[in-house]
Amino acid sequence: MKRIVFDRVINAGNVAKLKTKFLSDKYIKTMITDDCDGYDRAGNLLFRFRKNIIPYDVLKSGVDAFRDSITLNAGRGISAGGYHKQLRKDGTVGKFDVSPKVESGNVGFMDARRGSGTIAVCRKTAFARDHFQKYTNGIPFVKYIDKLYREICPEQYARQRAIADGTNKNYVIDDTAFTTVTVNRNFQTAVHKDSGDFNDGFGNLIVHRSGDYDGGFFMIPEFGIGFDLQNTDVLFVDVHKWHCNTEFKNTSDDFERISFVLYYREMMYKCLSPSNELKRIKMEQNGYLKL
């Protein structure tokens, strides 16, 4: 297995200044296109990339099952370029911060997040609730990535699986280490770090490409690393480093890049059973249980 040790090409202070910026591929010093493990000088694992490891029919089943989760989403925050105040249709300014709309959705389950503008309750995503059969159809794809994660990144998987096994099974995707899948379409992400996912795990990134385009490379600018992900590739990566995607160029009219990010939402272990979640919400809203 090819092993590369990377030096920083941008120091920590300067790379943090790139937050919310959209970067071009000029920041890439090393492009990863084949099987490779990457480390920093301190010996910390940065990524494991594997080429042609997902059967295409498994990948396509995930695309077909989860495509309808994608909506115009104004809640992707820093990864979409940052926040601004919500502007209502009548021209008044709302009380919530929103980000530029991108094509993105969530599959699986969400934890209780106060201050998000929604009821703070552990729950199915809207897609899993409203399209349960499609959600179910995509589970073999999730389980296949779970298997690869276990085999390729056993240390990170073991930590993540331990917390998933201690989580109420109503909020874990069918005996895997994952609670949630984020699905993006043609989304050039700005420089950001992932938040809200399990800090001791690794990001799992898979893409499905169709049509023609150049660019759209996943990048870790601090180390000048770019990844040219093709169909059936998988990238396990430390998403708590600053990262982004480069712009799409020379696109055909039918170009499409659907990406899947599989993870465990960090507060899901606190979720109660659905019936007890409902009781908790009634108590918080009413001060008593309304029977």
Secondary structure, 3 states (H helix, E strand, C coil): CCEEEECCCCCHHHHHCCCCCCCCHHHCCEEECCCEEEEECCCCEEEEEECCCCCHHHHHHHHHHHHHHCEEECCCHHHHCCCEEEECCCCCEEEEEECCCEEEEEEEEECCCCCCCCCCCCEECHHHHHCHHHHHHCHHHHHHHHHHHHHHCHHHHHHHHHHHHCCCHHHCCCCCCCCEEEEEECCCCCCECCCCECCCCCEEEEEEEECCCEECCEEEHHHCEEECCCCCCEEEECCCCCEEECCEECCCCCCEEEEEEEECECCHHHCCCHHHHHHHHHHHHHCCCCC
